[in-house]
Structures are given as structure tokens and as C-alpha cells.
């Protein structure tokens, strides 16, 4: 209760940074010839923004756009300096150099350039130099120094994210007033838009594509029906692990052991070997993890021994698809903060 009260008191501060950029001349920077679509969520992690980024970048690429993805590269070796993770023909950096989300996106979208950097303007300029005409900027809703044409917010359909306390007393980083400022809201849940939602809004669902290996190679995917009735040891290092556990259970998996670490946690060899041993003792016959976690497990894959490893390959399914106005360039730039 005290944390919620303190969070409410800090509510006005959440929008202060955006306001500072919005009202200061020269604080927002454009990249010539580049359309920027900023994607963000209400929470510090686990909002669904990265699945949204993948879905949108895929749709843009399939519609003929020269699209690239830009993101921070959180806790990576090149977060400060910035780097090209993939040039659209080959992957150049692993999770250590690029961060787990960037490394994952580079594997899942091999034809889409991926660039990281705490300086989003510089990262966007790198993407432009690679030939991109549109970038999807993952997590850039509050990276206010980069001018953007479209702002997309990813929200929980049940409103649970907006009910959270404001940072630092809770995980919410979005000011409630900023929900209406976005150009498009994507509500993740059962595929329906909640009653009374500000328009335009889209409904979306997380769906399972299949089960892949740690290399995220979809050409060797197994059907998710393979989890039905199996005893699962679940390993996660993400912001909202209970959702993954519930998802595995919805696929028929029987979770006998769940090791949950903090978001972006780097699992070590000893830690993985111990988890594999505990999994065998618990009677698990398959180790399940997420695509984001998979790229952090690769360096120590041998520590898992002969465990059958299945990576959940999920996607964000937009009900009715992405709107045409979003998939094609516009000539109007809204340099909003």
C-alpha cells in the first residue's frame, strides 16, 4: 500500500523527461530520409514490445519496405559505443556483444538489419547508412531525443500494467496521460481491444509458432503439441516469468521445476549444470526456455548435458493485421517527445 501511494506521488514525474524534450528547441534530432516508428511499453520489462517490434518489422519487410531495427542493446558490450548486430545478410554479434533481445531479433529476422546503441540517434543513422528507409525503434517511446513519425504503445488488455506503481516504487515507467499521446495502441491478451480504449487501437495475442533449438533455426522447428503431457523444467531470465509458465501449461506441459532469474540474467556454466541435475532429479524430460533466454544459454550449452532443450518460438498475432497506413511511408514527421 505504501509503495502504491509513493508511486502515485511520483506520477507527474514520469512525463517530465518527455516534456523537457518536447518544449526545448534542438533537443530532438531527425535522421534525414528515415521514417521512425517508436515502440514502447508501460513497464520497465515484460511489456511485449519486442514481440511487437518483430511482428511489425516482419510485416514491413514483407510489404517491400527497407526496414531495420534499432534498440539499446541493454547490458551488452557495445551498448555505449553502438554497433551493427546484423547487416541483413549475416549476424555479426552474439548476445554478449549485442544484448539478448538484439541477438534474438537478428536470428529471427535474418534479412532485417539490427543496430544497437544507447544513443538512438546515432544508431538510427547507422541503420540509414545500411540502406534502411524505415526503422522500428524498440523501446524508444521514451528515447525522446530521436524524432519519430509514429509512436506505438504495447499494453496489457486487462490493464494490469497501467495499474502498477510508478518507478522506482514499481515497474511502470509510462505516465497515464501518455497512453492517449501514442498514435497507436496494441493491447495484448485475447485479441480484443478493451471497451473504451482510445482509437486507433489493435488487439493482439501471443501465439506459439513451434519449438526450436538454441540457435533459433525455424527450419528445424518442432510442433508445440510435442509439449503436451511432457514433464517440463522451465528456465527463464525475463521480467514476467509467470506468464511463460502459464503459457507452457496452456500447451499441455507439466511444469515440475521452474528456475526464474532476473530479466537479462546471464546464466553461468555451473548454474546451468546444477539446473540440469535438478531437472533430472525432478523427473523432467524436456528443458524449456524462451527465445530471449536462448541466446544467453548458447555459450554454456554443453553444461546442460544430454537434456532435450526446447525453445518456445512465439509471435505476436495482430487481429486483422497491421493497418496499411503503418506499413507504408508517410510524408509527415511528428517530431514529438
QUIFEN-V414694 format. One record per residue. N is the residue number from 1. RES is the residue in one letter. SS is DSSP state (2 for helix, 1 for strand, 0 for the rest). D_FIRST is the distance of its C-alpha to the first C-alpha in Angstrom with 2 decimals. Layout:
n=N res=RES ss=SS d_first=D_FIRST
n=N res=RES ss=SS d_first=D_FIRST
This chain:
n=1 res=X ss=0 d_first=0.00
n=2 res=X ss=2 d_first=3.82
n=3 res=X ss=2 d_first=5.44
n=4 res=X ss=2 d_first=5.13
n=5 res=X ss=2 d_first=6.30
n=6 res=X ss=2 d_first=8.69
n=7 res=X ss=2 d_first=9.77
n=8 res=X ss=2 d_first=10.70
n=9 res=X ss=2 d_first=12.60
n=10 res=X ss=0 d_first=14.49
n=11 res=X ss=2 d_first=15.47
n=12 res=X ss=2 d_first=18.92
n=13 res=X ss=2 d_first=19.70
n=14 res=X ss=2 d_first=19.67
n=15 res=X ss=0 d_first=22.89
n=16 res=X ss=2 d_first=24.52
n=17 res=X ss=2 d_first=26.51
n=18 res=X ss=2 d_first=27.96
n=19 res=X ss=2 d_first=28.87
n=20 res=X ss=2 d_first=30.61
n=21 res=X ss=2 d_first=32.77
n=22 res=X ss=2 d_first=33.40
n=23 res=X ss=0 d_first=34.80
n=24 res=X ss=0 d_first=36.75
n=25 res=X ss=0 d_first=40.29
n=26 res=X ss=0 d_first=41.24
n=27 res=X ss=0 d_first=37.75
n=28 res=X ss=0 d_first=37.90
n=29 res=X ss=1 d_first=40.72
n=30 res=X ss=0 d_first=42.68
n=31 res=X ss=0 d_first=44.72
n=32 res=X ss=0 d_first=48.02
n=33 res=X ss=0 d_first=48.87
n=34 res=X ss=0 d_first=45.47
n=35 res=X ss=1 d_first=43.13
n=36 res=X ss=1 d_first=39.50
n=37 res=X ss=1 d_first=36.91
n=38 res=X ss=1 d_first=33.43
n=39 res=X ss=1 d_first=30.95
n=40 res=X ss=1 d_first=27.23
n=41 res=X ss=1 d_first=23.91
n=42 res=X ss=0 d_first=20.36
n=43 res=X ss=1 d_first=19.06
n=44 res=X ss=0 d_first=20.25
n=45 res=X ss=0 d_first=21.99
n=46 res=X ss=0 d_first=22.84
n=47 res=X ss=0 d_first=23.14
n=48 res=X ss=0 d_first=26.75
n=49 res=X ss=2 d_first=28.36
n=50 res=X ss=2 d_first=30.98
n=51 res=X ss=2 d_first=32.27
n=52 res=X ss=2 d_first=32.42
n=53 res=X ss=2 d_first=34.40
n=54 res=X ss=2 d_first=36.77
n=55 res=X ss=2 d_first=37.37
n=56 res=X ss=2 d_first=38.10
n=57 res=X ss=2 d_first=40.27
n=58 res=X ss=2 d_first=42.22
n=59 res=X ss=2 d_first=42.82
n=60 res=X ss=2 d_first=43.93
n=61 res=X ss=2 d_first=46.27
n=62 res=X ss=2 d_first=47.75
n=63 res=X ss=0 d_first=48.36
n=64 res=X ss=0 d_first=50.47
n=65 res=X ss=0 d_first=48.16
n=66 res=X ss=0 d_first=48.45
n=67 res=X ss=1 d_first=44.77
n=68 res=X ss=1 d_first=42.99
n=69 res=X ss=1 d_first=39.41
n=70 res=X ss=1 d_first=37.76
n=71 res=X ss=1 d_first=34.60
n=72 res=X ss=0 d_first=33.25
n=73 res=X ss=0 d_first=34.23
n=74 res=X ss=0 d_first=31.04
n=75 res=X ss=0 d_first=31.82
n=76 res=X ss=0 d_first=35.48
n=77 res=X ss=0 d_first=38.59
n=78 res=X ss=0 d_first=39.54
n=79 res=X ss=0 d_first=36.19
n=80 res=X ss=0 d_first=37.38
n=81 res=X ss=0 d_first=41.05
n=82 res=X ss=0 d_first=40.66
n=83 res=X ss=1 d_first=42.96
n=84 res=X ss=1 d_first=44.43
n=85 res=X ss=1 d_first=43.06
n=86 res=X ss=1 d_first=45.45
n=87 res=X ss=0 d_first=48.27
n=88 res=X ss=0 d_first=48.47
n=89 res=X ss=0 d_first=51.30
n=90 res=X ss=0 d_first=49.96
n=91 res=X ss=1 d_first=46.80
n=92 res=X ss=0 d_first=47.11
n=93 res=X ss=0 d_first=43.97
n=94 res=X ss=0 d_first=41.97
n=95 res=X ss=2 d_first=38.24
n=96 res=X ss=2 d_first=38.68
n=97 res=X ss=2 d_first=40.30
n=98 res=X ss=2 d_first=38.49
n=99 res=X ss=0 d_first=35.03
n=100 res=X ss=2 d_first=34.20
n=101 res=X ss=2 d_first=33.48
n=102 res=X ss=2 d_first=36.62
n=103 res=X ss=2 d_first=38.74
n=104 res=X ss=2 d_first=37.59
n=105 res=X ss=2 d_first=38.35
n=106 res=X ss=2 d_first=41.72
n=107 res=X ss=2 d_first=42.66
n=108 res=X ss=2 d_first=41.53
n=109 res=X ss=0 d_first=43.20
n=110 res=X ss=0 d_first=46.37
n=111 res=X ss=0 d_first=48.03
n=112 res=X ss=0 d_first=45.18
n=113 res=X ss=1 d_first=44.97
n=114 res=X ss=1 d_first=41.67
n=115 res=X ss=1 d_first=41.02
n=116 res=X ss=1 d_first=38.24
n=117 res=X ss=0 d_first=37.35
n=118 res=X ss=0 d_first=34.59
n=119 res=X ss=0 d_first=36.94
n=120 res=X ss=2 d_first=36.67
n=121 res=X ss=2 d_first=39.61
n=122 res=X ss=2 d_first=41.86
n=123 res=X ss=2 d_first=40.75
n=124 res=X ss=2 d_first=41.53
n=125 res=X ss=2 d_first=44.90
n=126 res=X ss=2 d_first=45.64
n=127 res=X ss=2 d_first=44.95
n=128 res=X ss=2 d_first=47.30
n=129 res=X ss=2 d_first=49.94
n=130 res=X ss=0 d_first=49.73
n=131 res=X ss=0 d_first=50.79
n=132 res=X ss=0 d_first=47.54
n=133 res=X ss=0 d_first=47.53
n=134 res=X ss=1 d_first=43.92
n=135 res=X ss=1 d_first=40.92
n=136 res=X ss=1 d_first=37.65
n=137 res=X ss=1 d_first=35.17
n=138 res=X ss=1 d_first=32.39
n=139 res=X ss=0 d_first=29.10
n=140 res=X ss=0 d_first=30.81
n=141 res=X ss=0 d_first=28.79
n=142 res=X ss=0 d_first=27.40
n=143 res=X ss=0 d_first=30.60
n=144 res=X ss=0 d_first=31.71
n=145 res=X ss=0 d_first=35.00
n=146 res=X ss=1 d_first=36.64
n=147 res=X ss=0 d_first=38.00
n=148 res=X ss=1 d_first=37.33
n=149 res=X ss=0 d_first=39.03
n=150 res=X ss=1 d_first=36.37
n=151 res=X ss=1 d_first=32.59
n=152 res=X ss=1 d_first=31.01
n=153 res=X ss=1 d_first=27.32
n=154 res=X ss=1 d_first=26.39
n=155 res=X ss=1 d_first=23.45
n=156 res=X ss=1 d_first=22.09
n=157 res=X ss=0 d_first=23.86
n=158 res=X ss=0 d_first=20.92
n=159 res=X ss=0 d_first=18.69
n=160 res=X ss=0 d_first=16.19
n=161 res=X ss=0 d_first=16.70
n=162 res=X ss=0 d_first=16.06
n=163 res=X ss=0 d_first=12.73
n=164 res=X ss=0 d_first=11.52
n=165 res=X ss=0 d_first=9.86
n=166 res=X ss=1 d_first=12.79
n=167 res=X ss=0 d_first=14.62
n=168 res=X ss=0 d_first=14.53
n=169 res=X ss=0 d_first=10.77
n=170 res=X ss=0 d_first=11.52
n=171 res=X ss=0 d_first=14.93
n=172 res=X ss=1 d_first=15.62
n=173 res=X ss=0 d_first=18.55
n=174 res=X ss=0 d_first=19.84
n=175 res=X ss=0 d_first=19.49
n=176 res=X ss=2 d_first=19.26
n=177 res=X ss=2 d_first=22.51
n=178 res=X ss=2 d_first=24.27
n=179 res=X ss=2 d_first=24.26
n=180 res=X ss=0 d_first=27.08
n=181 res=X ss=0 d_first=28.87
n=182 res=X ss=0 d_first=29.73
n=183 res=X ss=0 d_first=33.21
n=184 res=X ss=1 d_first=32.21
n=185 res=X ss=1 d_first=29.12
n=186 res=X ss=1 d_first=29.38
n=187 res=X ss=1 d_first=27.09
n=188 res=X ss=1 d_first=27.10
n=189 res=X ss=0 d_first=26.95
n=190 res=X ss=0 d_first=29.71
n=191 res=X ss=0 d_first=31.91
n=192 res=X ss=0 d_first=31.11
n=193 res=X ss=0 d_first=29.68
n=194 res=X ss=0 d_first=26.84
n=195 res=X ss=0 d_first=27.95
n=196 res=X ss=0 d_first=27.68
n=197 res=X ss=0 d_first=27.44
n=198 res=X ss=0 d_first=29.09
n=199 res=X ss=0 d_first=32.59
n=200 res=X ss=0 d_first=33.98
n=201 res=X ss=1 d_first=31.75
n=202 res=X ss=1 d_first=32.72
n=203 res=X ss=1 d_first=31.56
n=204 res=X ss=1 d_first=31.74
n=205 res=X ss=1 d_first=31.57
n=206 res=X ss=1 d_first=31.58
n=207 res=X ss=1 d_first=34.91
n=208 res=X ss=1 d_first=36.70
n=209 res=X ss=1 d_first=39.98
n=210 res=X ss=1 d_first=41.09
n=211 res=X ss=1 d_first=40.95
n=212 res=X ss=1 d_first=42.37
n=213 res=X ss=0 d_first=43.05
n=214 res=X ss=0 d_first=41.45
n=215 res=X ss=0 d_first=43.84
n=216 res=X ss=0 d_first=42.21
n=217 res=X ss=0 d_first=45.76
n=218 res=X ss=2 d_first=45.49
n=219 res=X ss=2 d_first=49.22
n=220 res=X ss=2 d_first=48.73
n=221 res=X ss=0 d_first=45.72
n=222 res=X ss=1 d_first=45.51
n=223 res=X ss=0 d_first=44.21
n=224 res=X ss=2 d_first=40.66
n=225 res=X ss=2 d_first=42.29
n=226 res=X ss=2 d_first=43.20
n=227 res=X ss=2 d_first=39.73
n=228 res=X ss=0 d_first=40.19
n=229 res=X ss=0 d_first=40.42
n=230 res=X ss=0 d_first=40.25
n=231 res=X ss=1 d_first=38.24
n=232 res=X ss=1 d_first=35.90
n=233 res=X ss=1 d_first=34.57
n=234 res=X ss=1 d_first=31.86
n=235 res=X ss=1 d_first=31.29
n=236 res=X ss=1 d_first=28.68
n=237 res=X ss=0 d_first=27.46
n=238 res=X ss=0 d_first=25.39
n=239 res=X ss=0 d_first=21.87
n=240 res=X ss=0 d_first=21.24
n=241 res=X ss=2 d_first=23.52
n=242 res=X ss=2 d_first=22.44
n=243 res=X ss=2 d_first=24.00
n=244 res=X ss=2 d_first=27.22
n=245 res=X ss=2 d_first=27.32
n=246 res=X ss=2 d_first=26.96
n=247 res=X ss=2 d_first=29.64
n=248 res=X ss=2 d_first=31.98
n=249 res=X ss=2 d_first=31.57
n=250 res=X ss=2 d_first=32.36
n=251 res=X ss=0 d_first=35.58
n=252 res=X ss=0 d_first=36.54
n=253 res=X ss=0 d_first=35.69
n=254 res=X ss=1 d_first=34.81
n=255 res=X ss=1 d_first=32.29
n=256 res=X ss=1 d_first=33.33
n=257 res=X ss=1 d_first=31.67
n=258 res=X ss=1 d_first=28.93
n=259 res=X ss=1 d_first=28.57
n=260 res=X ss=1 d_first=25.67
n=261 res=X ss=0 d_first=25.59
n=262 res=X ss=0 d_first=23.74
n=263 res=X ss=0 d_first=24.75
n=264 res=X ss=0 d_first=28.35
n=265 res=X ss=0 d_first=28.93
n=266 res=X ss=0 d_first=32.63
n=267 res=X ss=0 d_first=33.85
n=268 res=X ss=0 d_first=36.75
n=269 res=X ss=2 d_first=39.90
n=270 res=X ss=2 d_first=39.12
n=271 res=X ss=2 d_first=35.65
n=272 res=X ss=2 d_first=37.22
n=273 res=X ss=2 d_first=40.06
n=274 res=X ss=2 d_first=37.73
n=275 res=X ss=2 d_first=35.75
n=276 res=X ss=2 d_first=39.08
n=277 res=X ss=2 d_first=40.24
n=278 res=X ss=2 d_first=37.11
n=279 res=X ss=2 d_first=37.53
n=280 res=X ss=2 d_first=41.10
n=281 res=X ss=2 d_first=40.19
n=282 res=X ss=0 d_first=37.60
n=283 res=X ss=0 d_first=40.43
n=284 res=X ss=0 d_first=39.15
n=285 res=X ss=0 d_first=41.95
n=286 res=X ss=1 d_first=40.22
n=287 res=X ss=1 d_first=37.71
n=288 res=X ss=1 d_first=35.60
n=289 res=X ss=1 d_first=33.74
n=290 res=X ss=1 d_first=32.87
n=291 res=X ss=2 d_first=35.23
n=292 res=X ss=2 d_first=32.97
n=293 res=X ss=2 d_first=32.95
n=294 res=X ss=2 d_first=36.68
n=295 res=X ss=2 d_first=37.87
n=296 res=X ss=2 d_first=36.18
n=297 res=X ss=2 d_first=37.83
n=298 res=X ss=2 d_first=41.35
n=299 res=X ss=2 d_first=42.34
n=300 res=X ss=2 d_first=41.80
n=301 res=X ss=2 d_first=42.78
n=302 res=X ss=2 d_first=45.50
n=303 res=X ss=2 d_first=42.98
n=304 res=X ss=2 d_first=42.05
n=305 res=X ss=0 d_first=45.61
n=306 res=X ss=0 d_first=46.88
n=307 res=X ss=0 d_first=43.54
n=308 res=X ss=0 d_first=43.65
n=309 res=X ss=1 d_first=41.09
n=310 res=X ss=1 d_first=39.87
n=311 res=X ss=1 d_first=37.82
n=312 res=X ss=1 d_first=35.96
n=313 res=X ss=1 d_first=37.47
n=314 res=X ss=1 d_first=35.24
n=315 res=X ss=1 d_first=35.56
n=316 res=X ss=1 d_first=33.80
n=317 res=X ss=1 d_first=35.89
n=318 res=X ss=1 d_first=35.85
n=319 res=X ss=0 d_first=36.86
n=320 res=X ss=0 d_first=40.09
n=321 res=X ss=0 d_first=40.20
n=322 res=X ss=0 d_first=39.49
n=323 res=X ss=0 d_first=40.98
n=324 res=X ss=2 d_first=44.36
n=325 res=X ss=2 d_first=43.35
n=326 res=X ss=2 d_first=40.99
n=327 res=X ss=2 d_first=43.57
n=328 res=X ss=0 d_first=46.21
n=329 res=X ss=0 d_first=46.33
n=330 res=X ss=0 d_first=45.98
n=331 res=X ss=0 d_first=47.64
n=332 res=X ss=0 d_first=44.81
n=333 res=X ss=0 d_first=42.38
n=334 res=X ss=0 d_first=39.16
n=335 res=X ss=1 d_first=38.32
n=336 res=X ss=0 d_first=34.80
n=337 res=X ss=0 d_first=32.00
